[in-house]
Amino acid sequence: MKLLITGGAGFIGSAVVRRALDRGLSVVTLDALTYSGSLENLAEVRDQLGHAFEHADISDAPAVAAILDKHQPDAILNLAAESHVDRSIDGPLAFMHTNVTGTAVMLEAARRYWQALPGDRAERFRFQHISTDEVFGSLEPGDPAFDENSRYQPNSPYAASKAGSDMLVRAWRETHGLPTLLTNCSNNYGPRQHPEKLIPTVILNAAAGRPIPVYGQGTNIRDWLHVDDHAEALLTVLERGRVGQTYGVGGAAERTNIDLVRLICAELDRLRPDGAPHDRLIEFVTDRPGHDRRYAIDITKIDRDLGWRPATTLEDGIAATVAWYLDNPAWVDSWRARGFGGDRLGLG
């Protein structure tokens, strides 16, 4: 099987690329290499047998069509997206362009490609769209977790753009019969995450002795999913998921932001005792507009139907993630050279 993975030089996409290659699948990575993608994320597999890289934007219809014609994939995993909520508040139109227009371009290119495939290959073809739990809005602490039937109520431009892309996937399935799969995931973490995101921001700032900014009082709650568990879930859905179905992918690890930050600080205290206690660096800052109170995903369906559950506890995952950032200064330096240093707000 050959996969086309859009956004494959990003944090989650590169994890899926590595996991697919480990399974013996062939992979074509398509990425525009904007601020959130880097070839550094593919360094260990970029030249591996069975992997090809295409530098292109998913909103470039001729480029996408040419790549499909050239590589003849058996499935498309659409992970390319603008995903930084703070950036969507400052500049929402870029999110509409990539997440809405780009998804529409991918769907239409996939439809034309799929309809031209011979019968057996057309029968096996899948278009899998990767989305977020943020499309469902915000939960109160006592509410049941989001599931596949939750109402869409996006509260940020980012979430609205992803909600729009999900609706486009539904429309192409219902109108054209395109064999689609859709997943909505909770917050991801792990090695190689963009330095503007919450966990890298905390690790890099604390390790450097800089203030650790936390929105509000840190009471917002997130469900944390290790990126490698997410990659395994996506390939499981691709292999065994039913066409037309949506699957929620969560980490079963809810924490308030302040508790998560303190967990990271405790791990840094263990690994870098000279800087302890690192939680002295926590500074509460003005909350961002429209900051959702809580996200959580019910994984009953994917567990029951496909046999997937997260394998990584939050404590083990955070310990490994902190160690990875401390042990990979060259990766961090490559981002700093591009103007990202882990001190911009990226706080959940």
C-alpha positions as CSV (number, residue, x, y, z in Angstrom):
1,M,0.0,0.0,0.0
2,K,1.2,3.5,-0.8
3,L,0.0,6.5,1.2
4,L,0.0,10.2,0.3
5,I,0.3,12.0,3.6
6,T,-0.3,15.8,3.4
7,G,1.4,17.8,6.1
8,G,3.9,15.0,6.6
9,A,6.7,17.3,7.6
10,G,4.7,18.6,10.6
11,F,4.5,17.3,14.1
12,I,1.7,14.8,13.8
13,G,2.2,14.1,10.1
14,S,5.9,13.2,10.5
15,A,4.9,10.7,13.3
16,V,2.5,9.1,10.9
17,V,5.1,9.0,8.1
18,R,7.6,7.2,10.4
19,R,5.0,4.8,11.8
20,A,3.8,3.9,8.3
21,L,7.3,3.3,7.0
22,D,8.0,1.1,10.0
23,R,5.0,-1.0,9.0
24,G,6.5,-1.5,5.6
25,L,4.1,0.8,3.7
26,S,5.3,3.2,1.0
27,V,4.8,6.9,1.8
28,V,4.7,10.1,-0.3
29,T,5.0,13.2,2.0
30,L,3.4,16.4,0.6
31,D,4.2,19.5,2.6
32,A,4.3,23.2,1.9
33,L,7.0,23.7,4.5
34,T,5.5,26.8,6.1
35,Y,6.3,27.9,9.7
36,S,4.8,24.7,11.2
37,G,6.6,22.1,9.0
38,S,10.3,21.3,8.7
39,L,12.4,18.7,6.9
40,E,14.2,18.2,10.3
41,N,11.1,16.3,11.3
42,L,11.8,13.8,8.5
43,A,15.6,13.7,8.8
44,E,15.8,10.0,9.8
45,V,13.4,8.8,7.0
46,R,13.5,11.3,4.2
47,D,15.9,9.3,2.0
48,Q,14.6,5.9,3.2
49,L,13.6,3.4,0.6
50,G,9.8,3.6,0.1
51,H,9.6,7.3,0.9
52,A,9.3,10.3,-1.4
53,F,8.9,14.0,-0.6
54,E,6.9,16.5,-2.6
55,H,7.1,20.2,-1.8
56,A,3.6,21.6,-2.6
57,D,0.6,23.4,-1.1
58,I,-2.7,21.5,-0.8
59,S,-4.5,24.5,-2.2
60,D,-2.5,24.3,-5.5
61,A,-4.9,22.2,-7.5
62,P,-2.6,21.5,-10.5
63,A,0.3,20.5,-8.2
64,V,-1.9,18.1,-6.2
65,A,-3.3,16.5,-9.4
66,A,0.2,16.1,-10.8
67,I,1.4,14.4,-7.6
68,L,-1.5,12.0,-7.5
69,D,-0.9,11.1,-11.2
70,K,2.8,10.7,-10.6
71,H,2.7,8.5,-7.4
72,Q,-0.6,6.7,-7.7
73,P,-1.4,6.3,-4.0
74,D,-3.8,3.8,-2.5
75,A,-5.0,6.2,0.2
76,I,-4.7,9.9,1.2
77,L,-4.3,11.0,4.8
78,N,-5.0,14.7,5.0
79,L,-3.1,16.2,7.9
80,A,-2.1,19.5,6.3
81,A,-3.6,22.3,8.4
82,E,-3.0,25.6,10.1
83,S,-3.4,24.6,13.7
84,H,-2.1,27.3,16.1
85,V,-5.2,28.8,17.8
86,D,-3.4,32.1,18.8
87,R,-2.3,32.6,15.2
88,S,-5.9,32.1,14.0
89,I,-7.0,34.9,16.3
90,D,-4.4,37.3,14.8
91,G,-4.7,36.1,11.2
92,P,-7.8,34.0,10.5
93,L,-7.8,34.2,6.7
94,A,-4.7,32.0,6.3
95,F,-6.6,29.3,8.3
96,M,-9.6,29.6,6.0
97,H,-7.3,29.3,3.0
98,T,-5.4,26.2,4.1
99,N,-8.0,24.4,6.1
100,V,-11.1,25.1,4.1
101,T,-10.0,25.8,0.5
102,G,-7.1,23.4,0.8
103,T,-9.3,20.6,2.0
104,A,-11.8,21.3,-0.8
105,V,-8.9,21.1,-3.4
106,M,-7.7,17.8,-1.9
107,L,-11.2,16.3,-2.0
108,E,-11.9,17.3,-5.5
109,A,-8.5,16.1,-6.7
110,A,-9.1,12.8,-4.8
111,R,-12.5,12.4,-6.4
112,R,-11.2,12.8,-9.9
113,Y,-8.3,10.5,-9.2
114,W,-10.5,7.9,-7.5
115,Q,-13.1,7.9,-10.3
116,A,-10.4,7.1,-12.8
117,L,-9.0,4.1,-10.9
118,P,-9.7,0.6,-12.1
119,G,-12.3,-1.3,-10.2
120,D,-10.3,-3.2,-7.6
121,R,-8.1,-0.1,-6.8
122,A,-11.1,2.2,-6.6
123,E,-12.7,-0.2,-4.2
124,R,-9.6,-0.1,-1.9
125,F,-9.0,3.7,-2.1
126,R,-9.6,5.8,1.0
127,F,-9.5,9.5,1.8
128,Q,-8.9,10.0,5.5
129,H,-9.3,13.5,7.0
130,I,-7.7,14.3,10.4
131,S,-9.5,16.8,12.5
132,T,-9.7,18.0,16.1
133,D,-12.0,17.9,19.1
134,E,-12.1,21.7,19.1
135,V,-14.8,21.6,16.4
136,F,-17.2,20.6,19.2
137,G,-16.6,23.7,21.3
138,S,-16.1,23.7,25.1
139,L,-17.2,21.4,27.9
140,E,-17.9,22.2,31.5
141,P,-16.0,20.1,34.1
142,G,-18.9,17.8,34.8
143,D,-20.0,17.3,31.2
144,P,-19.6,13.9,29.4
145,A,-16.7,13.8,26.9
146,F,-17.3,14.6,23.2
147,D,-18.1,11.7,21.0
148,E,-18.8,11.1,17.4
149,N,-22.4,12.5,17.7
150,S,-21.4,15.7,19.5
151,R,-22.8,18.9,18.1
152,Y,-20.4,21.2,16.2
153,Q,-19.9,24.5,18.1
154,P,-16.5,25.9,17.2
155,N,-15.4,28.9,19.2
156,S,-12.1,30.0,17.5
157,P,-11.3,30.8,13.9
158,Y,-9.1,27.7,13.9
159,A,-11.9,25.5,15.2
160,A,-14.3,27.0,12.7
161,S,-12.0,26.3,9.8
162,K,-11.6,22.7,10.9
163,A,-15.3,22.3,11.3
164,G,-15.8,23.6,7.8
165,S,-13.2,21.1,6.5
166,D,-15.1,18.3,8.2
167,M,-18.3,19.3,6.6
168,L,-16.6,19.3,3.2
169,V,-15.5,15.8,3.7
170,R,-19.1,14.8,4.5
171,A,-20.4,16.6,1.4
172,W,-18.0,14.9,-1.0
173,R,-18.9,11.5,0.6
174,E,-22.7,12.2,0.3
175,T,-22.6,13.8,-3.1
176,H,-19.9,11.9,-4.9
177,G,-19.6,8.7,-2.8
178,L,-15.9,9.4,-2.1
179,P,-14.8,6.7,0.4
180,T,-13.9,8.8,3.3
181,L,-12.8,8.3,6.9
182,L,-12.7,11.1,9.5
183,T,-11.0,11.4,13.0
184,N,-11.3,14.0,15.7
185,C,-8.4,14.0,18.1
186,S,-7.6,15.6,21.5
187,N,-4.5,17.6,22.2
188,N,-1.3,15.9,21.0
189,Y,2.2,16.1,22.6
190,G,5.5,14.4,22.1
191,P,8.9,15.0,20.4
192,R,9.2,17.4,17.5
193,Q,6.2,19.5,18.4
194,H,6.4,23.1,17.2
195,P,8.1,25.3,19.9
196,E,5.1,27.7,20.1
197,K,2.8,24.9,21.5
198,L,2.2,24.6,25.2
199,I,4.4,21.7,26.2
200,P,7.5,22.7,24.2
201,T,7.0,26.3,25.4
202,V,7.1,25.2,29.0
203,I,10.0,22.9,28.6
204,L,12.2,25.3,26.7
205,N,11.4,28.3,28.8
206,A,11.9,26.5,32.1
207,A,15.1,24.9,30.9
208,A,16.5,28.3,30.0
209,G,15.3,29.9,33.3
210,R,12.8,32.1,31.5
211,P,9.2,32.8,32.7
212,I,6.6,30.1,32.0
213,P,3.5,32.0,30.9
214,V,0.1,30.3,31.8
215,Y,-3.2,31.7,30.5
216,G,-5.7,32.8,33.2
217,Q,-5.2,30.7,36.3
218,G,-4.3,27.6,34.4
219,T,-7.7,26.0,35.1
220,N,-8.5,25.1,31.4
221,I,-8.6,21.3,31.0
222,R,-7.3,19.3,28.1
223,D,-7.2,15.6,27.2
224,W,-3.6,14.7,26.2
225,L,-2.7,12.2,23.5
226,H,0.8,11.1,22.8
227,V,1.6,11.7,19.1
228,D,2.8,8.1,18.6
229,D,-0.4,6.7,19.9
230,H,-2.3,9.1,17.6
231,A,-0.2,7.9,14.6
232,E,-1.1,4.3,15.5
233,A,-4.8,5.2,15.8
234,L,-4.8,6.8,12.4
235,L,-3.3,3.8,10.7
236,T,-5.7,1.5,12.5
237,V,-8.6,3.6,11.3
238,L,-7.2,3.5,7.7
239,E,-6.8,-0.3,7.8
240,R,-10.0,-1.3,9.6
241,G,-12.3,1.7,9.8
242,R,-15.7,1.6,8.0
243,V,-16.1,4.0,5.1
244,G,-18.2,7.0,6.0
245,Q,-17.5,6.7,9.7
246,T,-16.0,9.2,12.2
247,Y,-13.8,8.0,15.1
248,G,-12.8,10.0,18.2
249,V,-9.2,9.6,19.2
250,G,-8.3,10.7,22.7
251,G,-5.6,10.1,25.3
252,A,-7.8,9.4,28.3
253,A,-5.5,11.8,30.2
254,E,-7.4,15.0,31.3
255,R,-5.4,17.6,33.2
256,T,-5.7,21.2,34.0
257,N,-3.1,23.3,32.3
258,I,-1.5,24.3,35.6
259,D,-1.3,20.7,36.7
260,L,0.3,19.7,33.4
261,V,2.8,22.6,33.7
262,R,3.7,21.5,37.3
263,L,4.2,17.9,36.0
264,I,6.7,19.1,33.4
265,C,8.4,21.3,36.1
266,A,8.8,18.3,38.4
267,E,10.4,16.3,35.6
268,L,12.8,19.1,34.9
269,D,13.6,19.3,38.6
270,R,14.6,15.6,38.3
271,L,16.7,16.0,35.1
272,R,18.0,19.5,35.8
273,P,18.2,19.8,39.6
274,D,20.4,22.9,39.4
275,G,17.4,24.9,38.1
276,A,14.9,23.6,40.7
277,P,12.3,24.3,41.6
278,H,11.2,25.2,38.0
279,D,7.7,25.9,39.0
280,R,8.9,29.2,40.5
281,L,9.1,30.5,36.9
282,I,5.3,30.1,36.4
283,E,3.6,33.5,35.5
284,F,-0.1,33.8,35.0
285,V,-0.9,36.0,32.0
286,T,-4.1,37.5,30.5
287,D,-6.3,34.8,29.0
288,R,-6.9,34.7,25.3
289,P,-10.2,35.5,23.7
290,G,-12.6,32.6,23.4
291,H,-10.5,30.2,25.4
292,D,-12.4,27.0,25.6
293,R,-12.8,25.7,29.2
294,R,-12.4,21.9,28.6
295,Y,-11.8,19.4,25.8
296,A,-12.1,15.6,26.2
297,I,-12.8,12.7,23.7
298,D,-14.7,9.5,24.5
299,I,-12.8,6.7,22.8
300,T,-15.5,4.0,23.3
301,K,-16.2,3.6,19.6
302,I,-12.6,3.3,18.4
303,D,-11.8,0.9,21.2
304,R,-15.0,-1.2,20.7
305,D,-14.9,-1.3,16.9
306,L,-11.2,-1.2,16.1
307,G,-9.5,-2.3,19.2
308,W,-7.4,0.8,19.7
309,R,-6.5,2.4,23.0
310,P,-3.7,4.8,23.9
311,A,-0.6,2.9,25.1
312,T,1.3,5.8,26.8
313,T,0.4,7.2,30.2
314,L,0.7,11.0,30.5
315,E,3.4,10.6,33.2
316,D,5.6,8.4,31.0
317,G,4.9,10.4,27.9
318,I,5.9,13.7,29.6
319,A,9.0,12.2,31.0
320,A,10.1,11.0,27.6
321,T,9.1,14.3,25.9
322,V,11.1,16.4,28.4
323,A,14.1,14.2,28.0
324,W,13.9,14.4,24.2
325,Y,13.9,18.2,24.1
326,L,16.8,18.4,26.5
327,D,18.7,15.8,24.4
328,N,18.1,17.4,21.0
329,P,19.4,20.9,21.2
330,A,20.2,20.9,17.4
331,W,16.5,20.4,16.6
332,V,15.6,23.3,18.9
333,D,18.3,25.4,17.4
334,S,17.0,24.8,13.9
335,W,13.7,26.3,14.9
336,R,15.3,29.2,16.7
337,A,17.2,30.0,13.5
338,R,13.7,30.4,11.9
339,G,12.6,32.7,14.7
340,F,10.9,30.3,17.1
341,G,12.4,30.1,20.5
342,G,9.7,28.7,22.8
343,D,8.9,32.0,24.4
344,R,5.8,32.9,22.3
345,L,2.5,32.2,23.9
346,G,1.3,28.8,22.8
347,L,-0.7,27.8,25.8
348,G,-3.4,25.3,25.1
